[in-house]
Amino acid sequence: MAKKIKDPGIGKSSNKYAKRFINPDGSFNIKHINRPSSLSESYNYLIGISWTKFFLWVVLGYTLINVLFAMIYTFLGISNITESTGSVLKDFLNAFFFSAQTITTVGYGAMAPKGLVFGIISSFEALVGLLSFSFITGLLYGRFSRPRANIRFSSSMVFRKHNGVDCIMFRLMSRSANVMIRPKIEATLSLSLESKNKKYINNFYNLKLERNSITYLPTTWTIVHPIDELSPLKEFSKEQLQKLNGEILILASYYDESFAQEVHQVHSYVLKNLKQDQSFIPAFYHDEEGYIILDHSNLDKTLPNNST
């Protein structure tokens, strides 16, 4: 019989409409309110977002700073930088390009500040540019050097017979060509059940896995939880499983040679998305020359058990 375990850190309180604890991207599904903010959080945010968002923020910040100084130069008189064209738009663009040359310390020589006021403003802008590029350089280093796991999980779990026993399965692989060293998995089941006093409470169980660690992973690894006498899901039929408000919380760890340390990644599956009587199709095979071919696009693909 399955034994309950203590709260792993999620919290035991729940309700009828409780959502999943962990989002598909591995982040925890928590909304923060009344949280004091600090400048240090901007660093954490900028090294954690995608590269696309990061460079969009860089371009946006660069543009806004140049627009601000261009407005100042235009307001104080573009004639102190270059001859006025008589057009406000063209004068603003000239001021913008002068600002871009100043903040990047390029200085082509076609435009130069005249007078003490413009000299002070342009000198201050050059300082802002040096500090900004130093900050961006630190962010780039932080993004490249930050240890992070690079695991890709299958989009869903499957329910099928394995060695004569009903089992729940999912699989994972490395997103890159690097081999994961000594990967290991911890799986915890969270079931939100209604108590006698009509309140919903989270119940937690450690899930026994067919194997929770291997030596290395160059291809794919299928994680198997047999629904036997020790499984907390034994009392439910396969039809009832998808009606449960349950979530399997995954913690995956392995040694990454690139960072020379152990890295971790969290993931989760909800029982409502369980695929019944499906099997994963093979993701790797041998070619005619004997090489192992790993097809990353096959990680999520399944077929009905009765298909040929």
VENHU-V981068 format. One record per residue. N is the residue number from 0. RES is the residue in three letters. OMEGA is omega in radians with two decimals (999 if undefined). BURIAL is 1 if it has 16 or more other ideal C-beta (glycine too) atoms within 10 Angstrom, else 0. Layout:
n & res & omega & burial
N & RES & OMEGA & BURIAL
N & RES & OMEGA & BURIAL
This chain:
n & res & omega & burial
0 & MET & -3.12 & 0
1 & ALA & 3.12 & 1
2 & LYS & 3.09 & 0
3 & LYS & 3.06 & 0
4 & ILE & 3.13 & 0
5 & LYS & 3.13 & 0
6 & ASP & -3.14 & 0
7 & PRO & 3.14 & 0
8 & GLY & -3.10 & 0
9 & ILE & -3.06 & 1
10 & GLY & -3.07 & 0
11 & LYS & -3.11 & 0
12 & SER & -3.13 & 0
13 & SER & 3.00 & 1
14 & ASN & -3.03 & 0
15 & LYS & -3.05 & 0
16 & TYR & -3.11 & 0
17 & ALA & 3.12 & 0
18 & LYS & -3.11 & 0
19 & ARG & -3.14 & 1
20 & PHE & -3.03 & 1
21 & ILE & 3.13 & 1
22 & ASN & 3.13 & 0
23 & PRO & -3.14 & 0
24 & ASP & 3.10 & 0
25 & GLY & 3.11 & 1
26 & SER & 3.13 & 0
27 & PHE & -3.02 & 0
28 & ASN & -3.09 & 0
29 & ILE & 3.04 & 0
30 & LYS & -3.14 & 0
31 & HIS & 3.05 & 0
32 & ILE & 3.12 & 0
33 & ASN & -3.12 & 0
34 & ARG & 3.11 & 0
35 & PRO & -3.12 & 0
36 & SER & 3.12 & 0
37 & SER & -3.12 & 0
38 & LEU & -3.13 & 0
39 & SER & 3.13 & 0
40 & GLU & 3.12 & 0
41 & SER & 3.09 & 0
42 & TYR & 3.12 & 0
43 & ASN & 3.13 & 0
44 & TYR & -3.03 & 0
45 & LEU & 3.09 & 1
46 & ILE & -3.12 & 1
47 & GLY & -3.10 & 0
48 & ILE & -3.14 & 0
49 & SER & 3.13 & 0
50 & TRP & 3.13 & 0
51 & THR & 3.12 & 0
52 & LYS & -3.12 & 0
53 & PHE & -3.11 & 1
54 & PHE & 3.03 & 0
55 & LEU & 3.09 & 0
56 & TRP & 3.12 & 1
57 & VAL & 3.14 & 0
58 & VAL & 3.13 & 0
59 & LEU & 3.13 & 0
60 & GLY & 3.12 & 0
61 & TYR & -3.13 & 1
62 & THR & -3.10 & 0
63 & LEU & 3.13 & 0
64 & ILE & 3.14 & 1
65 & ASN & 3.09 & 1
66 & VAL & -3.14 & 0
67 & LEU & -3.13 & 0
68 & PHE & 3.09 & 1
69 & ALA & 3.09 & 1
70 & MET & 3.12 & 0
71 & ILE & -3.14 & 0
72 & TYR & -3.13 & 1
73 & THR & -3.12 & 1
74 & PHE & -3.10 & 0
75 & LEU & 3.10 & 0
76 & GLY & -3.11 & 0
77 & ILE & -3.12 & 1
78 & SER & 3.09 & 0
79 & ASN & 3.08 & 1
80 & ILE & -3.14 & 1
81 & THR & -3.12 & 1
82 & GLU & 3.12 & 0
83 & SER & 3.13 & 0
84 & THR & -3.08 & 0
85 & GLY & 3.10 & 0
86 & SER & -3.13 & 0
87 & VAL & -3.12 & 0
88 & LEU & -3.14 & 0
89 & LYS & 3.09 & 0
90 & ASP & 3.11 & 1
91 & PHE & 3.13 & 1
92 & LEU & 3.07 & 0
93 & ASN & 3.11 & 1
94 & ALA & 3.12 & 1
95 & PHE & -3.12 & 1
96 & PHE & 3.07 & 1
97 & PHE & 3.10 & 1
98 & SER & 3.14 & 1
99 & ALA & 3.11 & 1
100 & GLN & -3.11 & 1
101 & THR & -3.05 & 1
102 & ILE & 3.09 & 1
103 & THR & -3.11 & 0
104 & THR & 3.12 & 0
105 & VAL & 3.08 & 0
106 & GLY & -3.12 & 0
107 & TYR & 3.10 & 0
108 & GLY & -3.13 & 0
109 & ALA & 3.12 & 0
110 & MET & -3.13 & 1
111 & ALA & -3.13 & 1
112 & PRO & 3.10 & 1
113 & LYS & 3.10 & 0
114 & GLY & -3.07 & 0
115 & LEU & -3.07 & 0
116 & VAL & -3.13 & 0
117 & PHE & 3.09 & 1
118 & GLY & 3.13 & 0
119 & ILE & -3.11 & 0
120 & ILE & -3.12 & 1
121 & SER & 3.09 & 1
122 & SER & 3.10 & 0
123 & PHE & 3.12 & 0
124 & GLU & 3.10 & 1
125 & ALA & 3.09 & 1
126 & LEU & 3.09 & 0
127 & VAL & 3.12 & 0
128 & GLY & 3.13 & 1
129 & LEU & 3.13 & 0
130 & LEU & -3.12 & 0
131 & SER & -3.12 & 1
132 & PHE & 3.04 & 0
133 & SER & 3.11 & 0
134 & PHE & 3.13 & 0
135 & ILE & 3.10 & 1
136 & THR & 3.09 & 0
137 & GLY & 3.10 & 0
138 & LEU & 3.12 & 1
139 & LEU & 3.11 & 0
140 & TYR & 3.13 & 0
141 & GLY & -3.14 & 0
142 & ARG & -3.13 & 0
143 & PHE & -3.03 & 0
144 & SER & -3.10 & 0
145 & ARG & 3.12 & 0
146 & PRO & 3.08 & 0
147 & ARG & 3.11 & 0
148 & ALA & -3.10 & 1
149 & ASN & -3.07 & 0
150 & ILE & 3.02 & 1
151 & ARG & 3.12 & 1
152 & PHE & 3.03 & 1
153 & SER & -3.05 & 1
154 & SER & -3.11 & 0
155 & SER & 3.02 & 0
156 & MET & 3.07 & 1
157 & VAL & 3.09 & 1
158 & PHE & -3.11 & 1
159 & ARG & 3.05 & 1
160 & LYS & 3.08 & 0
161 & HIS & -3.06 & 1
162 & ASN & 3.09 & 0
163 & GLY & -3.10 & 0
164 & VAL & 3.04 & 0
165 & ASP & -3.09 & 1
166 & CYS & 2.96 & 1
167 & ILE & -3.06 & 1
168 & MET & 2.90 & 1
169 & PHE & 3.14 & 1
170 & ARG & -3.06 & 1
171 & LEU & 3.13 & 1
172 & MET & 3.04 & 1
173 & SER & 3.10 & 1
174 & ARG & -3.10 & 0
175 & SER & 3.12 & 0
176 & ALA & 3.14 & 0
177 & ASN & 3.10 & 0
178 & VAL & 3.09 & 0
179 & MET & -3.10 & 1
180 & ILE & 3.13 & 0
181 & ARG & 3.06 & 0
182 & PRO & 3.10 & 1
183 & LYS & -3.04 & 1
184 & ILE & 2.95 & 1
185 & GLU & -3.12 & 1
186 & ALA & 3.13 & 1
187 & THR & 3.11 & 1
188 & LEU & 3.03 & 1
189 & SER & 3.12 & 1
190 & LEU & 3.07 & 1
191 & SER & -3.07 & 1
192 & LEU & -3.14 & 0
193 & GLU & 3.13 & 0
194 & SER & -3.11 & 0
195 & LYS & -3.13 & 0
196 & ASN & 3.05 & 0
197 & LYS & 3.07 & 0
198 & LYS & -3.13 & 0
199 & TYR & -3.09 & 1
200 & ILE & 3.07 & 0
201 & ASN & 3.06 & 1
202 & ASN & -3.03 & 1
203 & PHE & 3.14 & 1
204 & TYR & 2.95 & 1
205 & ASN & 3.12 & 1
206 & LEU & 3.08 & 1
207 & LYS & -3.13 & 1
208 & LEU & 3.10 & 1
209 & GLU & 3.00 & 0
210 & ARG & 3.12 & 0
211 & ASN & 3.06 & 0
212 & SER & 3.03 & 0
213 & ILE & -3.07 & 0
214 & THR & 3.10 & 0
215 & TYR & -3.06 & 0
216 & LEU & 3.07 & 1
217 & PRO & -3.09 & 0
218 & THR & 3.12 & 0
219 & THR & 3.12 & 1
220 & TRP & 3.10 & 1
221 & THR & 3.14 & 1
222 & ILE & -3.04 & 1
223 & VAL & 2.99 & 1
224 & HIS & 3.11 & 1
225 & PRO & 3.13 & 1
226 & ILE & 3.13 & 1
227 & ASP & -3.08 & 0
228 & GLU & -3.12 & 0
229 & LEU & -3.11 & 0
230 & SER & 3.07 & 1
231 & PRO & -3.14 & 1
232 & LEU & -3.08 & 1
233 & LYS & -3.06 & 0
234 & GLU & -3.10 & 0
235 & PHE & 3.03 & 1
236 & SER & -3.12 & 0
237 & LYS & 3.06 & 0
238 & GLU & -3.12 & 0
239 & GLN & -3.08 & 0
240 & LEU & -3.09 & 1
241 & GLN & 3.09 & 1
242 & LYS & -3.13 & 0
243 & LEU & 3.00 & 1
244 & ASN & -3.06 & 1
245 & GLY & -3.12 & 1
246 & GLU & 3.08 & 1
247 & ILE & -3.09 & 1
248 & LEU & -3.05 & 1
249 & ILE & 2.96 & 1
250 & LEU & -3.13 & 1
251 & ALA & 3.14 & 1
252 & SER & 3.04 & 1
253 & TYR & 3.11 & 1
254 & TYR & -3.12 & 0
255 & ASP & -3.11 & 1
256 & GLU & -3.13 & 0
257 & SER & -3.13 & 0
258 & PHE & 3.13 & 0
259 & ALA & 3.09 & 0
260 & GLN & 3.12 & 0
261 & GLU & 3.13 & 0
262 & VAL & -3.05 & 1
263 & HIS & 3.06 & 0
264 & GLN & 3.12 & 1
265 & VAL & -3.14 & 1
266 & HIS & 3.08 & 1
267 & SER & 3.04 & 1
268 & TYR & 3.05 & 1
269 & VAL & -3.07 & 1
270 & LEU & -3.13 & 1
271 & LYS & -3.13 & 0
272 & ASN & -3.12 & 0
273 & LEU & 3.10 & 1
274 & LYS & -3.09 & 1
275 & GLN & 3.03 & 0
276 & ASP & 3.09 & 0
277 & GLN & 3.09 & 1
278 & SER & 3.04 & 1
279 & PHE & 3.04 & 1
280 & ILE & -3.13 & 0
281 & PRO & 3.14 & 0
282 & ALA & 3.11 & 1
283 & PHE & -3.10 & 0
284 & TYR & 3.11 & 0
285 & HIS & 3.07 & 0
286 & ASP & -3.07 & 0
287 & GLU & 3.14 & 0
288 & GLU & 3.09 & 0
289 & GLY & 3.12 & 0
290 & TYR & 3.06 & 0
291 & ILE & 3.12 & 0
292 & ILE & 3.12 & 0
293 & LEU & -3.12 & 1
294 & ASP & -3.09 & 0
295 & HIS & -3.10 & 0
296 & SER & -3.10 & 0
297 & ASN & -3.06 & 1
298 & LEU & -3.04 & 1
299 & ASP & -2.99 & 0
300 & LYS & 3.11 & 0
301 & THR & 3.06 & 1
302 & LEU & 3.04 & 0
303 & PRO & -3.09 & 0
304 & ASN & -3.08 & 0
305 & ASN & 3.14 & 0
306 & SER & -3.13 & 0
307 & THR & 999 & 0
